[in-house]
Structure formats: C-alpha cells, structure tokens
Amino acid sequence: METITAKFRLYWPLIKSPQTGLLLSTGMAGFMSARCPILHWPTLLGLTISLFLAISGSTVLNMWYDRDIDAKMRRTSKRPLPAGSVSPNEILRLGLLLSLLGVGLAVAMNALYGLIVFAGLFFDVVIYTIWLKRKTCWSIIWGGISGGMPILAGRVLGLGHIDWIGILLSLAILFWIPTHIMTFSMRYVDDYKAAGVPIFPSTYGFPATRAIIAIASVLAALAIGLAAFSTGTTLGYLRLMSVLSSGLLMLAIASMVKPSERVNFGLFKYASLYMLSAMLLLMV
C-alpha cells in the first residue's frame, strides 16, 4: 500500500491536475449544453472517465518529451522527471497507457466522439509539443485547437454530430488560450529564454503580446456569449456571463494601459476563473 501511495504522489503532478480539471470541465459543459445530465448520467460518467484519461495521458506524454527543457527552467526543474524521481521509460509507458485507455473508451462510446478526443491528443502531443513548440511561438495556435477539442467532443457526444454551436464553443477556448498562456509566459519569460523555447513576449515584445491578449479576450467573450445565447441560456445567466466577461476585458485593457507584474498575474489568475465559471454557467 505504501508503494502504491508513493507512486501516486509521484505521478499526480505529471497530469497537471488544475489544467486537466479545467479542460475536463469544458468537456462536461459541452455535453450538458446538449443533454440533461440527470437523464444521461451513465454517458456523462463515461465522458468524464475517457476525457480524464486522454487529457492526463497527453499531459504525461508532454512532460516526458519536455523533460530536457523542464530541467533548464527554475519553475519546472523540480518536477518528477527533471528531478530524477521517476524514470523516463516508466513515464512514457504511463502516458501511452492513459492515452490508449482514454481514446479507446471514447471510441467505444461513439466513433465521432472518439475521433475528436484522439484529434485533441494528436494536436497537443505531436503537432504542438513535438513538432512546433521549440520552433515557433505560433505553436500556441495548435495548442489552442487541442484545448478546444474536449468541449467540442462533449457536445458531439450529446448530439451525435458536429454543429456550429460546438465549433463556436471550441473557438471560445481557442481565443481564451492566448490570455491564459501569454500572461503566464510574460511572467516566466526568462525561464523560457533559458530553455530556448520561443514565446510571443520574447519574439514580438511585451506591448504586442498585451495587444494580442486584449483582442483574444474580446473574441473569447463574444464567442462564448453567442454560444451560451444560442443554447437557450436564460437572461439571468447571460447577465452573469456578461459581468465575468467585463472583468476579463477590463483586466486585459489595464494590462495595456498600465502594465505591471501584478496586473499581468491578476489577469492570468482571472482568466482561469473566468473560463471555469463560464463552464459552470453552461452546465447549469
């Protein structure tokens, strides 16, 4: 029992539970926007398990591949792989197992749903992490596409097909990604430089990055607002979503008008809270 517990403590940081939980919430929101969870709880349970496994698997595989650059950054140097707490081969097997179980269960539930789950994993691990992350800061676009797959997959599982609302929800995540990732990269720009990873702040400068964040925030708010309205969300919930979106936009503008480390970090934190709250409103 102690060995299992010790392994769990080593493995758990590898899935980045806050990030995995946020992406999982988008998938659940996508499903609930199309189906009543009370009447379809076995399907919702299957979605939760399959998405958790697939998202965790892709994250573990990313950790495995990026272990060399993680060792060069102060922020990530104490992670299990660069710290030497676990072996690379062990983690590769874990990542592949989780990914196969997640995608396999998704395909068994619904072929189209499984295809979208696989696409999210492929875009994240192969296109974003392995191919583009170390070559161009524009890799974030493919990372954003991957991030939009869980909510599209959830909606598809609820409907049985792809519709424009599902695409709009996926685009909302894609537009939200720059706000989340770029504010983070500005905070740790020196770490990324040390690892040789190109990011927008080091490639185009902080002012241009802040402008992109502001534009992306507007597009994300519009996309998720239109999607929520189109799913029949009541006026009261739309008002709450408008308040949340206003907070995101004000912080994005503040980061341009009066840039500071405090405002930037506040925007980073609020972006995650905003997306989680928006997903909860969609679920309700």
GIPE-V579165 format. One record per residue. N is the residue number from 0. OMEGA is omega in radians with two decimals (none if undefined). NEAR is the number of other C-alpha atoms within 12 Angstrom. Layout:
# GIPE-V579165
N;OMEGA;NEAR + N;OMEGA;NEAR
This chain:
# GIPE-V579165
0;3.14;7 + 1;3.13;8 + 2;3.12;9 + 3;3.13;11 + 4;3.13;11 + 5;3.11;13 + 6;-3.14;20 + 7;3.14;17 + 8;3.11;17 + 9;-3.07;25 + 10;-3.01;31 + 11;3.12;25 + 12;-3.09;25 + 13;-3.12;40 + 14;-3.13;34 + 15;-2.99;26 + 16;3.10;21 + 17;3.13;21 + 18;3.13;26 + 19;3.12;30 + 20;3.14;26 + 21;3.11;33 + 22;3.10;42 + 23;3.13;39 + 24;3.11;41 + 25;3.11;44 + 26;3.12;50 + 27;3.12;44 + 28;3.11;44 + 29;3.13;51 + 30;-3.08;45 + 31;3.08;39 + 32;-3.11;36 + 33;-3.07;37 + 34;3.06;26 + 35;-3.08;22 + 36;-3.12;24 + 37;-3.12;14 + 38;-3.09;13 + 39;-3.05;17 + 40;3.08;17 + 41;3.11;14 + 42;3.11;28 + 43;3.10;33 + 44;3.11;24 + 45;3.08;32 + 46;-3.12;45 + 47;-3.12;37 + 48;-3.09;30 + 49;3.13;39 + 50;3.12;52 + 51;-3.14;40 + 52;-3.10;37 + 53;3.14;48 + 54;3.11;53 + 55;3.14;44 + 56;3.13;42 + 57;3.13;49 + 58;3.10;46 + 59;3.12;43 + 60;3.07;38 + 61;3.10;39 + 62;3.13;38 + 63;-3.08;36 + 64;-3.06;30 + 65;-3.05;34 + 66;-3.13;32 + 67;3.13;24 + 68;3.06;29 + 69;-3.14;29 + 70;-3.10;26 + 71;-3.10;23 + 72;-3.13;25 + 73;-3.08;20 + 74;-3.02;21 + 75;-3.02;26 + 76;-3.13;23 + 77;3.05;21 + 78;-3.04;31 + 79;-3.10;31 + 80;3.12;32 + 81;3.13;27 + 82;3.13;20 + 83;-3.13;20 + 84;3.12;21 + 85;-3.13;28 + 86;3.12;20 + 87;-3.13;25 + 88;3.12;17 + 89;-3.11;21 + 90;3.06;36 + 91;3.12;27 + 92;3.13;19 + 93;-3.14;32 + 94;3.12;32 + 95;3.14;28 + 96;3.13;22 + 97;-3.12;31 + 98;-3.13;38 + 99;3.12;30 + 100;-3.12;28 + 101;-3.14;35 + 102;3.13;40 + 103;3.11;27 + 104;3.13;29 + 105;3.12;38 + 106;3.13;26 + 107;-3.14;21 + 108;-3.11;30 + 109;-3.03;26 + 110;-3.12;20 + 111;3.07;26 + 112;3.13;40 + 113;3.13;35 + 114;-3.13;30 + 115;3.08;39 + 116;3.10;50 + 117;3.14;35 + 118;3.11;33 + 119;3.12;40 + 120;-3.13;44 + 121;3.13;32 + 122;-3.07;32 + 123;-3.03;40 + 124;-3.01;37 + 125;-3.05;24 + 126;-3.07;28 + 127;-3.00;34 + 128;-3.03;35 + 129;-3.01;24 + 130;-2.89;23 + 131;-2.99;23 + 132;-3.09;31 + 133;-3.08;24 + 134;-3.05;18 + 135;3.10;23 + 136;3.12;31 + 137;3.06;27 + 138;-3.12;30 + 139;3.11;35 + 140;3.14;31 + 141;3.03;34 + 142;3.11;38 + 143;3.08;34 + 144;3.09;36 + 145;-3.14;39 + 146;3.14;47 + 147;-3.09;42 + 148;-3.12;47 + 149;-3.11;52 + 150;3.07;50 + 151;3.13;51 + 152;3.13;55 + 153;3.12;52 + 154;3.13;43 + 155;3.12;40 + 156;3.13;45 + 157;-3.07;35 + 158;-3.04;24 + 159;3.13;21 + 160;3.09;23 + 161;3.05;27 + 162;-3.04;23 + 163;3.09;19 + 164;3.08;31 + 165;3.10;41 + 166;3.13;29 + 167;3.09;32 + 168;3.11;48 + 169;3.10;39 + 170;3.11;35 + 171;3.09;41 + 172;3.13;49 + 173;3.14;36 + 174;3.14;38 + 175;-3.08;48 + 176;-3.14;40 + 177;3.12;44 + 178;-3.11;47 + 179;-3.02;42 + 180;-3.05;40 + 181;3.07;45 + 182;3.10;44 + 183;-3.11;33 + 184;3.07;35 + 185;-3.14;39 + 186;-3.07;28 + 187;-3.08;26 + 188;-3.14;29 + 189;3.09;21 + 190;-3.13;25 + 191;3.07;31 + 192;3.14;25 + 193;-3.12;22 + 194;-3.14;25 + 195;3.13;24 + 196;-3.13;32 + 197;3.10;28 + 198;-3.07;38 + 199;-3.14;35 + 200;-3.12;31 + 201;-3.11;26 + 202;-3.05;23 + 203;3.13;19 + 204;-3.09;19 + 205;-3.14;26 + 206;3.13;25 + 207;3.13;20 + 208;3.12;33 + 209;3.12;39 + 210;3.11;28 + 211;3.12;31 + 212;-3.13;42 + 213;3.13;38 + 214;3.14;25 + 215;3.13;35 + 216;3.11;43 + 217;-3.12;29 + 218;3.12;28 + 219;-3.14;41 + 220;3.13;39 + 221;-3.10;29 + 222;-3.10;31 + 223;3.09;43 + 224;3.13;38 + 225;3.12;26 + 226;3.14;37 + 227;3.11;38 + 228;-3.09;25 + 229;3.11;22 + 230;3.10;31 + 231;3.11;20 + 232;-3.08;25 + 233;-3.08;17 + 234;-3.13;16 + 235;3.13;15 + 236;3.09;24 + 237;3.08;27 + 238;3.09;18 + 239;3.12;22 + 240;3.11;35 + 241;3.11;28 + 242;3.11;19 + 243;3.14;31 + 244;3.12;34 + 245;3.09;24 + 246;3.12;26 + 247;-3.11;41 + 248;-3.14;32 + 249;3.11;27 + 250;3.11;34 + 251;3.11;41 + 252;3.12;28 + 253;3.14;24 + 254;3.10;32 + 255;-3.07;26 + 256;3.13;16 + 257;-3.09;16 + 258;3.08;23 + 259;3.11;22 + 260;-3.11;21 + 261;3.14;17 + 262;-3.14;26 + 263;-3.14;37 + 264;3.08;27 + 265;3.10;27 + 266;3.11;39 + 267;-3.13;33 + 268;-3.09;24 + 269;-3.14;30 + 270;3.11;41 + 271;3.11;32 + 272;3.13;25 + 273;-3.09;37 + 274;3.12;42 + 275;-3.14;30 + 276;3.12;27 + 277;3.13;41 + 278;3.11;36 + 279;3.11;25 + 280;3.08;35 + 281;3.12;39 + 282;-3.11;31 + 283;none;26
